[in-house]
Amino acid sequence: MADRETALHVEDVACYFDVSPSWLTRVLQRSPRLILRAVDGVTFSVPRGKTFSVVGESGCGKSTLARMVVGLQAPTSGTMAFTPQEKANGIPAPPRLQMIFQDPYASLNPRWRVGDIIAEPIHELKLIEGEAKIQARIGSLLGTVGLSPADAIRFPHEFSGGQRQRISIARALATEADFLVCDEPTSALDVSVQAQILNLMRRLQDEFGLTYLFISHNLSVVRHMSDEIAIMYLGRFVETGPAEQVFSDPRHPYTRLLLETIPNVEAPNRARRPMSGEVPSPIAPPSGCPFHPRCALAEDRCRTERPSLSGAGRQVACHLSTDA
């Protein structure tokens, strides 16, 4: 159950898509409906002022989960509850949500100047009155994210990818948001620029008390960003817990395989087990544990009985977690 220290509580949320052929095609081919289980029952809480990261391979349901949290996709079942936060006047207020998208080249209107992009949510939400005050707010936001107030008159195509993502962050902050859903915000950027954006996000979190739901496929990116981590596979969480504990003591075989893909400059020639096989289709997931076709430790029980996420603090969905 959510409390004042919890910004968001998600309970058994699922999202299914009907990807069946047309009715006539199904009748002629005598085929059943096809249901894609993008998110298949996940439960978690995001602590206020912290970063909760969801990590997994492409197609595991991370982005669908992010879209449900911000209201861009309706869940098939389950509940999501945001905890009101007491403001300075003592009146509880619901959190303001914003999303930072993966592609900074597609998420900004190329025909609008940067100042207009940042001003739009201010106008729509009627946060500030008076054009002079709005322009001052735009200049302040640009300075906050490491750009110049003079950049307000430029167009998005005049900026690099990292600078565009800074503009996206400024636009999110313009709404006075305190909860940001970050859908792989650095995956389209060069490695050196990724570090700059991550450092900026950490600084803004400390400065404004922001709460992040951080989506990524790259464990090395989220390692120093996250307070809590959930490893997602085929629409479900297979391991959750405090970030440092998951990195130092991974308990699920899938988590271990993901960690082995991270380069280690101190041991570049260490023995590693390569990730094998493809992620099964969420339309026809394997029986039992969904990871068993790719798991070197799988036993007969794994092929027939689906493990549930269990544990206190650290949660693992693996029959062999105590032995693996």
C-alpha positions in Angstrom: 0.0 0.0 0.0 1.3 3.5 -0.9 2.3 6.0 1.8 3.6 9.6 1.8 7.1 8.4 1.0 5.8 6.6 -2.1 5.2 8.7 -5.2 3.6 5.9 -7.3 2.2 2.4 -6.5 1.5 0.0 -9.3 -0.5 -3.1 -8.5 -0.7 -6.1 -10.8 -0.9 -4.0 -14.0 -1.2 -5.7 -17.3 -1.5 -4.5 -20.9 -2.6 -6.8 -23.7 -3.0 -6.1 -27.4 -5.3 -7.9 -29.8 -3.0 -8.6 -32.8 -5.4 -11.0 -34.5 -6.0 -11.1 -38.3 -9.4 -9.8 -39.5 -12.5 -11.7 -38.5 -12.9 -13.1 -42.0 -9.3 -14.3 -42.2 -9.7 -16.1 -38.8 -12.8 -17.8 -40.0 -11.3 -18.9 -43.3 -8.1 -20.1 -41.6 -9.9 -21.4 -38.5 -7.4 -19.6 -36.3 -7.9 -18.2 -32.8 -7.4 -14.7 -31.7 -3.8 -13.6 -31.0 -3.2 -11.7 -27.8 0.2 -10.0 -27.3 0.9 -9.7 -23.6 3.1 -6.6 -23.5 3.0 -6.2 -19.8 1.8 -9.2 -17.9 1.0 -8.3 -14.3 3.7 -6.2 -12.6 3.7 -4.6 -9.1 6.1 -2.0 -7.8 6.4 1.3 -5.9 8.5 4.3 -6.8 9.9 6.1 -3.7 9.5 9.8 -3.7 12.6 11.7 -4.7 14.3 8.5 -5.9 15.0 6.7 -9.2 13.3 3.5 -9.9 14.7 1.9 -13.1 13.2 -0.8 -15.3 15.8 -2.7 -17.3 15.5 -5.3 -20.0 16.0 -6.2 -23.7 14.0 -4.6 -26.5 10.5 -5.8 -26.7 10.1 -6.8 -23.0 7.4 -4.3 -22.3 9.4 -1.4 -20.7 8.1 1.4 -23.0 4.5 0.1 -22.7 4.8 0.3 -19.0 6.1 3.9 -19.2 3.3 4.9 -21.5 0.7 3.5 -19.1 2.2 5.4 -16.2 1.8 8.8 -18.0 -1.6 7.9 -19.4 -0.7 7.5 -23.0 -1.8 3.8 -22.9 -4.7 2.4 -20.9 -3.9 -0.7 -18.9 -5.9 -3.9 -19.5 -6.1 -4.6 -15.8 -4.5 -3.5 -12.5 -4.3 -0.2 -10.7 -1.9 2.7 -10.5 -2.1 5.2 -7.7 -0.2 8.4 -7.2 0.2 9.7 -3.7 -0.6 13.4 -3.2 2.3 15.4 -1.8 1.8 18.1 0.8 2.8 21.6 -0.5 4.1 24.5 1.5 0.5 25.6 2.3 -0.3 22.2 3.7 -2.8 21.3 1.0 -2.1 17.9 -0.7 -1.6 18.2 -4.4 -1.3 15.4 -7.0 2.1 15.0 -8.7 2.7 16.6 -12.1 3.9 14.0 -14.6 6.0 14.6 -17.7 7.8 12.2 -20.0 11.2 12.5 -21.6 11.2 10.5 -24.8 13.9 8.4 -26.3 14.5 10.3 -29.6 15.4 14.0 -29.1 15.2 14.4 -32.9 11.6 13.4 -33.1 10.2 14.7 -29.8 10.6 18.4 -30.6 8.6 20.3 -33.2 11.1 21.3 -35.9 9.0 24.3 -37.0 8.9 25.9 -33.5 11.6 27.9 -31.9 13.0 26.6 -28.7 11.4 29.3 -26.7 7.9 28.4 -28.0 8.5 24.7 -27.3 9.3 25.5 -23.7 6.5 28.1 -23.3 3.8 25.8 -24.6 3.1 23.9 -21.4 3.4 27.2 -19.4 0.6 28.7 -21.6 -1.5 25.5 -21.6 -1.4 25.0 -17.8 -1.6 28.8 -17.1 1.3 28.6 -14.7 2.6 32.2 -15.3 0.8 35.3 -16.5 2.5 38.0 -18.5 4.8 37.6 -21.5 7.8 39.2 -19.8 7.6 36.7 -16.8 7.2 33.8 -19.2 10.3 34.8 -21.2 12.2 35.2 -18.0 11.1 31.7 -17.0 12.2 30.3 -20.3 15.7 31.8 -20.0 16.0 30.5 -16.4 15.0 27.0 -17.5 17.5 27.0 -20.4 20.2 28.1 -18.0 19.2 25.3 -15.6 19.8 22.6 -18.2 23.2 24.1 -19.3 22.0 26.1 -22.3 22.0 29.9 -22.9 18.8 32.1 -22.7 19.8 33.3 -26.2 19.1 29.8 -27.5 15.3 30.5 -27.2 15.2 32.0 -30.6 16.9 29.1 -32.4 15.2 26.0 -34.0 15.8 22.4 -32.9 17.8 21.5 -36.0 20.5 24.0 -34.9 21.3 21.8 -31.9 23.2 18.5 -31.3 21.4 15.4 -29.9 22.5 16.1 -26.4 21.5 19.7 -26.6 18.0 18.7 -27.9 17.6 16.3 -24.9 18.5 19.2 -22.6 15.6 21.2 -24.3 13.3 18.3 -23.7 14.2 18.3 -20.0 13.7 22.0 -19.9 10.2 21.6 -21.4 9.4 18.9 -18.8 10.6 21.2 -16.0 8.5 24.1 -17.4 5.3 22.3 -16.1 6.8 22.3 -12.6 6.7 18.5 -12.8 8.0 16.5 -9.9 7.7 13.0 -11.5 9.5 12.3 -14.7 9.1 9.2 -16.8 12.4 8.8 -18.8 12.0 6.3 -21.7 15.6 5.5 -22.6 16.5 9.3 -22.7 20.2 8.6 -23.6 20.0 5.6 -25.9 20.1 7.8 -29.1 23.2 9.8 -27.9 26.9 9.3 -28.1 28.5 7.7 -25.0 30.3 10.9 -23.9 27.0 12.9 -24.2 25.1 10.2 -22.3 27.3 10.8 -19.3 26.6 14.6 -19.5 22.8 14.1 -19.6 22.8 11.6 -16.8 24.9 13.9 -14.6 22.5 16.7 -15.4 19.5 14.6 -14.4 21.2 13.6 -11.1 21.9 17.3 -10.4 18.3 18.3 -11.2 17.0 15.5 -9.0 19.0 16.7 -6.0 18.1 20.3 -6.7 14.4 20.0 -7.2 13.6 16.7 -5.4 12.5 15.0 -8.6 11.2 11.4 -8.8 12.3 9.3 -11.8 10.9 6.2 -13.4 13.9 5.4 -15.6 13.5 3.0 -18.6 16.6 1.5 -20.2 18.0 -1.6 -21.8 21.5 -0.8 -20.6 22.5 -1.7 -17.1 25.7 0.3 -17.2 23.7 3.4 -17.9 21.4 3.1 -14.9 23.9 1.7 -12.4 24.8 5.1 -10.9 21.3 6.6 -11.5 19.2 4.1 -9.7 18.1 3.6 -6.1 15.8 0.7 -7.0 16.0 -1.6 -10.1 13.5 -4.0 -11.7 14.8 -6.5 -14.3 12.0 -7.1 -16.8 11.7 -10.1 -19.1 8.8 -10.9 -21.5 6.3 -8.5 -19.7 7.1 -9.5 -16.1 9.6 -8.6 -13.5 12.1 -11.4 -12.8 14.2 -9.5 -10.1 13.8 -6.3 -8.1 15.7 -4.7 -5.3 18.1 -1.9 -4.3 20.4 -1.1 -7.2 23.7 -1.9 -5.5 22.5 -5.2 -4.2 21.3 -6.3 -7.6 24.6 -5.3 -9.2 26.8 -6.9 -6.5 24.7 -10.0 -6.0 22.5 -10.8 -9.0 20.2 -13.8 -8.2 18.3 -14.4 -11.4 20.1 -16.1 -14.3 18.8 -13.4 -16.7 20.2 -10.6 -14.5 23.6 -12.4 -14.4 23.6 -12.6 -18.2 22.8 -8.9 -18.6 25.6 -8.0 -16.2 28.1 -10.1 -18.1 27.4 -7.9 -21.2 28.9 -4.8 -19.4 32.5 -4.1 -20.4 35.0 -4.3 -17.5 38.2 -2.4 -18.0 39.8 -4.1 -15.0 39.1 -7.6 -16.4 38.6 -7.3 -20.2 39.4 -10.9 -20.8 37.3 -12.4 -18.1 35.3 -15.5 -18.9 31.8 -14.7 -19.9 28.8 -16.7 -21.0 27.4 -15.2 -24.2 23.7 -14.3 -24.3 22.1 -17.1 -26.3 18.7 -17.4 -28.1 16.1 -14.9 -29.0 13.4 -13.4 -26.7 10.3 -15.6 -27.1 7.2 -14.1 -28.6 4.9 -12.4 -26.1 2.1 -13.8 -28.2 3.0 -17.4 -27.5 5.3 -17.3 -24.4 6.9 -20.5 -23.2 5.3 -22.6 -20.5 6.6 -22.5 -17.0 9.4 -20.0 -16.5 9.5 -17.7 -19.6 13.3 -17.6 -19.4 13.9 -21.4 -19.3 14.6 -21.8 -23.1 17.6 -19.6 -22.7 18.7 -20.6 -19.2 21.7 -23.0 -18.8 20.4 -23.9 -15.3 16.8 -24.9 -16.3 15.4 -28.0 -14.8 12.1 -29.9 -15.5 10.3 -27.8 -12.9 11.3 -24.7 -14.8 9.6 -25.9 -17.9 6.2 -26.6 -16.3 5.8 -24.3 -13.3 5.9 -20.6 -13.6 7.8 -19.0 -10.7 6.3 -16.0 -8.8 8.2 -13.0 -7.7 8.9 -13.5 -4.0 11.2 -12.3 -1.2 11.5 -9.4 1.2 13.4 -6.4 -0.1 15.1 -8.4 -2.8 12.5 -10.3 -4.9 13.4 -12.9 -7.5 11.2 -15.0 -9.8 13.3 -18.2 -10.1 12.9 -21.7 -8.7 16.6 -22.0 -8.3 17.3 -18.5 -6.8 18.4 -20.0 -3.5 20.7 -22.5 -5.2 21.8 -20.7 -8.4 
